[in-house]
Amino acid sequence: MMGFGLLSLLVTIGIFFWLTRQETARPDSRPKQEDQLPPQGILDRRYARGELTREEYREIKQDLS
């Protein structure tokens, strides 16, 4: 009889951890700040972060104009 109580406790704890893990695995539904920027703003931010070279920045900026 005692083994059944222990088993149900372990199952309950397992379900609790599984549910909390599922809750944190959901993607954030709020849009990122960068998603709200116009294309030129995204380009400027990427250049400022060092993701683009000067030549890449100028080419993309010309394409956007």
Gaussian input, Z-matrix of N, CA and C with variables (Angstrom, degrees):
# hf/3-21g

backbone

0 1
 N
 C     1     B1
 C     2     B2     1     A1
 N     3     B3     2     A2     1     D1
 C     4     B4     3     A3     2     D2
 C     5     B5     4     A4     3     D3
 N     6     B6     5     A5     4     D4
 C     7     B7     6     A6     5     D5
 C     8     B8     7     A7     6     D6
 N     9     B9     8     A8     7     D7
 C    10    B10     9     A9     8     D8
 C    11    B11    10    A10     9     D9
 N    12    B12    11    A11    10    D10
 C    13    B13    12    A12    11    D11
 C    14    B14    13    A13    12    D12
 N    15    B15    14    A14    13    D13
 C    16    B16    15    A15    14    D14
 C    17    B17    16    A16    15    D15
 N    18    B18    17    A17    16    D16
 C    19    B19    18    A18    17    D17
 C    20    B20    19    A19    18    D18
 N    21    B21    20    A20    19    D19
 C    22    B22    21    A21    20    D20
 C    23    B23    22    A22    21    D21
 N    24    B24    23    A23    22    D22
 C    25    B25    24    A24    23    D23
 C    26    B26    25    A25    24    D24
 N    27    B27    26    A26    25    D25
 C    28    B28    27    A27    26    D26
 C    29    B29    28    A28    27    D27
 N    30    B30    29    A29    28    D28
 C    31    B31    30    A30    29    D29
 C    32    B32    31    A31    30    D30
 N    33    B33    32    A32    31    D31
 C    34    B34    33    A33    32    D32
 C    35    B35    34    A34    33    D33
 N    36    B36    35    A35    34    D34
 C    37    B37    36    A36    35    D35
 C    38    B38    37    A37    36    D36
 N    39    B39    38    A38    37    D37
 C    40    B40    39    A39    38    D38
 C    41    B41    40    A40    39    D39
 N    42    B42    41    A41    40    D40
 C    43    B43    42    A42    41    D41
 C    44    B44    43    A43    42    D42
 N    45    B45    44    A44    43    D43
 C    46    B46    45    A45    44    D44
 C    47    B47    46    A46    45    D45
 N    48    B48    47    A47    46    D46
 C    49    B49    48    A48    47    D47
 C    50    B50    49    A49    48    D48
 N    51    B51    50    A50    49    D49
 C    52    B52    51    A51    50    D50
 C    53    B53    52    A52    51    D51
 N    54    B54    53    A53    52    D52
 C    55    B55    54    A54    53    D53
 C    56    B56    55    A55    54    D54
 N    57    B57    56    A56    55    D55
 C    58    B58    57    A57    56    D56
 C    59    B59    58    A58    57    D57
 N    60    B60    59    A59    58    D58
 C    61    B61    60    A60    59    D59
 C    62    B62    61    A61    60    D60
 N    63    B63    62    A62    61    D61
 C    64    B64    63    A63    62    D62
 C    65    B65    64    A64    63    D63
 N    66    B66    65    A65    64    D64
 C    67    B67    66    A66    65    D65
 C    68    B68    67    A67    66    D66
 N    69    B69    68    A68    67    D67
 C    70    B70    69    A69    68    D68
 C    71    B71    70    A70    69    D69
 N    72    B72    71    A71    70    D70
 C    73    B73    72    A72    71    D71
 C    74    B74    73    A73    72    D72
 N    75    B75    74    A74    73    D73
 C    76    B76    75    A75    74    D74
 C    77    B77    76    A76    75    D75
 N    78    B78    77    A77    76    D76
 C    79    B79    78    A78    77    D77
 C    80    B80    79    A79    78    D78
 N    81    B81    80    A80    79    D79
 C    82    B82    81    A81    80    D80
 C    83    B83    82    A82    81    D81
 N    84    B84    83    A83    82    D82
 C    85    B85    84    A84    83    D83
 C    86    B86    85    A85    84    D84
 N    87    B87    86    A86    85    D85
 C    88    B88    87    A87    86    D86
 C    89    B89    88    A88    87    D87
 N    90    B90    89    A89    88    D88
 C    91    B91    90    A90    89    D89
 C    92    B92    91    A91    90    D90
 N    93    B93    92    A92    91    D91
 C    94    B94    93    A93    92    D92
 C    95    B95    94    A94    93    D93
 N    96    B96    95    A95    94    D94
 C    97    B97    96    A96    95    D95
 C    98    B98    97    A97    96    D96
 N    99    B99    98    A98    97    D97
 C   100   B100    99    A99    98    D98
 C   101   B101   100   A100    99    D99
 N   102   B102   101   A101   100   D100
 C   103   B103   102   A102   101   D101
 C   104   B104   103   A103   102   D102
 N   105   B105   104   A104   103   D103
 C   106   B106   105   A105   104   D104
 C   107   B107   106   A106   105   D105
 N   108   B108   107   A107   106   D106
 C   109   B109   108   A108   107   D107
 C   110   B110   109   A109   108   D108
 N   111   B111   110   A110   109   D109
 C   112   B112   111   A111   110   D110
 C   113   B113   112   A112   111   D111
 N   114   B114   113   A113   112   D112
 C   115   B115   114   A114   113   D113
 C   116   B116   115   A115   114   D114
 N   117   B117   116   A116   115   D115
 C   118   B118   117   A117   116   D116
 C   119   B119   118   A118   117   D117
 N   120   B120   119   A119   118   D118
 C   121   B121   120   A120   119   D119
 C   122   B122   121   A121   120   D120
 N   123   B123   122   A122   121   D121
 C   124   B124   123   A123   122   D122
 C   125   B125   124   A124   123   D123
 N   126   B126   125   A125   124   D124
 C   127   B127   126   A126   125   D125
 C   128   B128   127   A127   126   D126
 N   129   B129   128   A128   127   D127
 C   130   B130   129   A129   128   D128
 C   131   B131   130   A130   129   D129
 N   132   B132   131   A131   130   D130
 C   133   B133   132   A132   131   D131
 C   134   B134   133   A133   132   D132
 N   135   B135   134   A134   133   D133
 C   136   B136   135   A135   134   D134
 C   137   B137   136   A136   135   D135
 N   138   B138   137   A137   136   D136
 C   139   B139   138   A138   137   D137
 C   140   B140   139   A139   138   D138
 N   141   B141   140   A140   139   D139
 C   142   B142   141   A141   140   D140
 C   143   B143   142   A142   141   D141
 N   144   B144   143   A143   142   D142
 C   145   B145   144   A144   143   D143
 C   146   B146   145   A145   144   D144
 N   147   B147   146   A146   145   D145
 C   148   B148   147   A147   146   D146
 C   149   B149   148   A148   147   D147
 N   150   B150   149   A149   148   D148
 C   151   B151   150   A150   149   D149
 C   152   B152   151   A151   150   D150
 N   153   B153   152   A152   151   D151
 C   154   B154   153   A153   152   D152
 C   155   B155   154   A154   153   D153
 N   156   B156   155   A155   154   D154
 C   157   B157   156   A156   155   D155
 C   158   B158   157   A157   156   D156
 N   159   B159   158   A158   157   D157
 C   160   B160   159   A159   158   D158
 C   161   B161   160   A160   159   D159
 N   162   B162   161   A161   160   D160
 C   163   B163   162   A162   161   D161
 C   164   B164   163   A163   162   D162
 N   165   B165   164   A164   163   D163
 C   166   B166   165   A165   164   D164
 C   167   B167   166   A166   165   D165
 N   168   B168   167   A167   166   D166
 C   169   B169   168   A168   167   D167
 C   170   B170   169   A169   168   D168
 N   171   B171   170   A170   169   D169
 C   172   B172   171   A171   170   D170
 C   173   B173   172   A172   171   D171
 N   174   B174   173   A173   172   D172
 C   175   B175   174   A174   173   D173
 C   176   B176   175   A175   174   D174
 N   177   B177   176   A176   175   D175
 C   178   B178   177   A177   176   D176
 C   179   B179   178   A178   177   D177
 N   180   B180   179   A179   178   D178
 C   181   B181   180   A180   179   D179
 C   182   B182   181   A181   180   D180
 N   183   B183   182   A182   181   D181
 C   184   B184   183   A183   182   D182
 C   185   B185   184   A184   183   D183
 N   186   B186   185   A185   184   D184
 C   187   B187   186   A186   185   D185
 C   188   B188   187   A187   186   D186
 N   189   B189   188   A188   187   D187
 C   190   B190   189   A189   188   D188
 C   191   B191   190   A190   189   D189
 N   192   B192   191   A191   190   D190
 C   193   B193   192   A192   191   D191
 C   194   B194   193   A193   192   D192

   B1=1.4465
   B2=1.5244
   B3=1.3071
   B4=1.4495
   B5=1.5274
   B6=1.3174
   B7=1.4542
   B8=1.5164
   B9=1.3270
   B10=1.4563
   B11=1.5216
   B12=1.3069
   B13=1.4650
   B14=1.5205
   B15=1.3169
   B16=1.4512
   B17=1.5208
   B18=1.3215
   B19=1.4614
   B20=1.5259
   B21=1.3257
   B22=1.4615
   B23=1.5315
   B24=1.3178
   B25=1.4610
   B26=1.5237
   B27=1.3226
   B28=1.4593
   B29=1.5260
   B30=1.3178
   B31=1.4676
   B32=1.5175
   B33=1.3279
   B34=1.4604
   B35=1.5268
   B36=1.3202
   B37=1.4687
   B38=1.5256
   B39=1.3196
   B40=1.4681
   B41=1.5128
   B42=1.3302
   B43=1.4675
   B44=1.5216
   B45=1.3188
   B46=1.4665
   B47=1.5355
   B48=1.3420
   B49=1.4633
   B50=1.5189
   B51=1.3089
   B52=1.4586
   B53=1.5194
   B54=1.3478
   B55=1.4643
   B56=1.5234
   B57=1.3129
   B58=1.4588
   B59=1.5263
   B60=1.3043
   B61=1.4623
   B62=1.5224
   B63=1.3170
   B64=1.4557
   B65=1.5211
   B66=1.3110
   B67=1.4610
   B68=1.5246
   B69=1.3311
   B70=1.4566
   B71=1.5176
   B72=1.3180
   B73=1.4588
   B74=1.5249
   B75=1.3092
   B76=1.4648
   B77=1.5197
   B78=1.3355
   B79=1.4609
   B80=1.5248
   B81=1.2921
   B82=1.4583
   B83=1.5173
   B84=1.3338
   B85=1.4551
   B86=1.5232
   B87=1.3264
   B88=1.4583
   B89=1.5195
   B90=1.3383
   B91=1.4576
   B92=1.5202
   B93=1.3168
   B94=1.4495
   B95=1.5242
   B96=1.3104
   B97=1.4554
   B98=1.5277
   B99=1.3297
   B100=1.4535
   B101=1.5249
   B102=1.3305
   B103=1.4624
   B104=1.5202
   B105=1.3151
   B106=1.4532
   B107=1.5283
   B108=1.3293
   B109=1.4571
   B110=1.5225
   B111=1.3304
   B112=1.4699
   B113=1.5322
   B114=1.3292
   B115=1.4669
   B116=1.5359
   B117=1.3234
   B118=1.4657
   B119=1.5275
   B120=1.3286
   B121=1.4543
   B122=1.5225
   B123=1.3325
   B124=1.4611
   B125=1.5211
   B126=1.3342
   B127=1.4634
   B128=1.5243
   B129=1.3266
   B130=1.4605
   B131=1.5249
   B132=1.3088
   B133=1.4632
   B134=1.5333
   B135=1.3225
   B136=1.4723
   B137=1.5273
   B138=1.3357
   B139=1.4585
   B140=1.5297
   B141=1.3151
   B142=1.4656
   B143=1.5282
   B144=1.3088
   B145=1.4645
   B146=1.5273
   B147=1.3289
   B148=1.4598
   B149=1.5135
   B150=1.3290
   B151=1.4608
   B152=1.5210
   B153=1.3308
   B154=1.4599
   B155=1.5256
   B156=1.3267
   B157=1.4585
   B158=1.5279
   B159=1.3251
   B160=1.4702
   B161=1.5229
   B162=1.3337
   B163=1.4696
   B164=1.5285
   B165=1.3366
   B166=1.4695
   B167=1.5216
   B168=1.3244
   B169=1.4670
   B170=1.5288
   B171=1.3413
   B172=1.4794
   B173=1.5216
   B174=1.3424
   B175=1.4701
   B176=1.5277
   B177=1.3128
   B178=1.4618
   B179=1.5247
   B180=1.3402
   B181=1.4703
   B182=1.5277
   B183=1.3332
   B184=1.4672
   B185=1.5313
   B186=1.3267
   B187=1.4703
   B188=1.5257
   B189=1.3201
   B190=1.4650
   B191=1.5320
   B192=1.3352
   B193=1.4750
   B194=1.5034
   A1=111.13
   A2=116.88
   A3=120.20
   A4=111.36
   A5=118.06
   A6=122.48
   A7=112.03
   A8=118.09
   A9=122.16
   A10=110.73
   A11=118.26
   A12=121.98
   A13=111.18
   A14=115.64
   A15=120.24
   A16=110.75
   A17=116.04
   A18=120.64
   A19=110.74
   A20=117.72
   A21=119.88
   A22=110.66
   A23=117.87
   A24=121.36
   A25=110.18
   A26=117.29
   A27=120.61
   A28=111.67
   A29=117.29
   A30=120.99
   A31=109.92
   A32=117.39
   A33=121.50
   A34=110.74
   A35=116.87
   A36=120.39
   A37=110.39
   A38=116.95
   A39=120.49
   A40=112.42
   A41=116.69
   A42=120.90
   A43=110.31
   A44=117.36
   A45=121.47
   A46=110.34
   A47=116.57
   A48=119.31
   A49=111.69
   A50=118.01
   A51=121.09
   A52=111.04
   A53=116.83
   A54=120.15
   A55=111.73
   A56=118.04
   A57=119.43
   A58=110.70
   A59=117.06
   A60=119.63
   A61=110.35
   A62=117.29
   A63=121.24
   A64=110.81
   A65=117.64
   A66=122.46
   A67=111.02
   A68=116.73
   A69=119.68
   A70=112.49
   A71=118.47
   A72=121.20
   A73=112.21
   A74=117.86
   A75=120.52
   A76=110.43
   A77=116.92
   A78=118.67
   A79=110.78
   A80=115.43
   A81=120.90
   A82=108.68
   A83=117.22
   A84=121.08
   A85=112.39
   A86=117.43
   A87=119.39
   A88=109.82
   A89=117.57
   A90=118.88
   A91=110.85
   A92=116.38
   A93=120.75
   A94=108.87
   A95=115.70
   A96=119.90
   A97=110.36
   A98=116.59
   A99=120.00
   A100=111.67
   A101=117.56
   A102=120.87
   A103=111.92
   A104=117.66
   A105=121.62
   A106=112.08
   A107=117.93
   A108=121.75
   A109=110.44
   A110=116.62
   A111=118.96
   A112=108.95
   A113=117.64
   A114=120.38
   A115=113.36
   A116=117.99
   A117=120.47
   A118=110.66
   A119=117.21
   A120=120.97
   A121=111.87
   A122=116.95
   A123=121.08
   A124=109.71
   A125=115.96
   A126=120.44
   A127=110.85
   A128=116.93
   A129=120.77
   A130=111.63
   A131=116.66
   A132=120.75
   A133=111.21
   A134=116.75
   A135=120.19
   A136=110.90
   A137=117.00
   A138=120.44
   A139=110.28
   A140=116.68
   A141=120.99
   A142=111.45
   A143=118.18
   A144=122.00
   A145=112.09
   A146=116.28
   A147=119.60
   A148=113.27
   A149=117.54
   A150=120.87
   A151=111.99
   A152=116.71
   A153=121.93
   A154=109.89
   A155=115.01
   A156=118.89
   A157=108.31
   A158=115.80
   A159=120.05
   A160=110.85
   A161=116.17
   A162=120.03
   A163=111.04
   A164=116.53
   A165=120.20
   A166=110.37
   A167=115.96
   A168=120.57
   A169=110.60
   A170=116.05
   A171=119.64
   A172=111.89
   A173=116.80
   A174=119.77
   A175=111.34
   A176=116.20
   A177=120.02
   A178=110.27
   A179=116.33
   A180=120.43
   A181=110.34
   A182=116.56
   A183=120.66
   A184=110.67
   A185=116.90
   A186=120.75
   A187=111.81
   A188=116.57
   A189=120.15
   A190=112.78
   A191=116.80
   A192=120.19
   A193=111.76
   D1=-36.82
   D2=-178.58
   D3=-69.42
   D4=-33.00
   D5=178.61
   D6=-62.64
   D7=-35.66
   D8=179.05
   D9=-66.50
   D10=-39.73
   D11=178.60
   D12=-65.06
   D13=-41.51
   D14=178.30
   D15=-66.43
   D16=-40.69
   D17=178.63
   D18=-63.39
   D19=-43.73
   D20=-179.55
   D21=-66.54
   D22=-34.33
   D23=176.92
   D24=-65.13
   D25=-44.45
   D26=179.27
   D27=-64.89
   D28=-39.33
   D29=177.56
   D30=-64.32
   D31=-43.18
   D32=179.31
   D33=-61.65
   D34=-44.60
   D35=178.48
   D36=-63.77
   D37=-41.22
   D38=177.82
   D39=-61.54
   D40=-43.67
   D41=178.25
   D42=-63.70
   D43=-40.71
   D44=178.98
   D45=-59.45
   D46=-48.72
   D47=-179.73
   D48=-66.03
   D49=-36.56
   D50=178.20
   D51=-64.17
   D52=-43.39
   D53=179.97
   D54=-67.00
   D55=-40.25
   D56=179.73
   D57=-68.69
   D58=-32.66
   D59=177.17
   D60=-68.84
   D61=-39.10
   D62=177.51
   D63=-63.37
   D64=-37.46
   D65=-179.37
   D66=-63.63
   D67=-41.11
   D68=-178.43
   D69=-80.39
   D70=-15.47
   D71=-178.06
   D72=-82.02
   D73=-10.38
   D74=-179.03
   D75=-70.72
   D76=138.88
   D77=178.01
   D78=-69.12
   D79=150.98
   D80=179.43
   D81=-71.20
   D82=126.88
   D83=-176.71
   D84=-82.46
   D85=-13.17
   D86=179.13
   D87=-77.43
   D88=137.30
   D89=178.45
   D90=-69.73
   D91=146.32
   D92=176.74
   D93=-71.53
   D94=156.47
   D95=-179.24
   D96=-60.61
   D97=-36.88
   D98=-178.73
   D99=-65.95
   D100=-30.39
   D101=178.86
   D102=-66.14
   D103=-20.36
   D104=-177.88
   D105=-93.17
   D106=-6.21
   D107=-179.81
   D108=-80.88
   D109=151.13
   D110=172.33
   D111=-71.44
   D112=163.62
   D113=-177.36
   D114=-54.01
   D115=-39.43
   D116=179.95
   D117=-64.26
   D118=-37.71
   D119=178.21
   D120=-65.95
   D121=-39.60
   D122=177.43
   D123=-64.99
   D124=-42.51
   D125=178.63
   D126=-61.04
   D127=-46.72
   D128=179.11
   D129=-60.17
   D130=-42.10
   D131=-179.26
   D132=-66.24
   D133=-41.44
   D134=178.69
   D135=-64.37
   D136=-38.69
   D137=177.93
   D138=-66.74
   D139=-41.74
   D140=179.37
   D141=-64.15
   D142=-32.50
   D143=178.82
   D144=-77.23
   D145=-11.94
   D146=-178.98
   D147=87.75
   D148=14.96
   D149=-179.83
   D150=-78.20
   D151=-19.54
   D152=-178.39
   D153=-124.64
   D154=147.24
   D155=172.29
   D156=-81.30
   D157=169.84
   D158=179.29
   D159=-60.94
   D160=-40.46
   D161=-179.52
   D162=-65.58
   D163=-44.14
   D164=178.20
   D165=-61.77
   D166=-42.81
   D167=179.44
   D168=-59.13
   D169=-48.06
   D170=-178.65
   D171=-64.00
   D172=-41.02
   D173=179.47
   D174=-62.99
   D175=-46.65
   D176=-178.40
   D177=-66.62
   D178=-40.45
   D179=179.08
   D180=-60.88
   D181=-40.53
   D182=177.63
   D183=-65.50
   D184=-39.66
   D185=177.85
   D186=-63.44
   D187=-35.47
   D188=-178.67
   D189=-74.85
   D190=-23.28
   D191=-177.58
   D192=-76.04

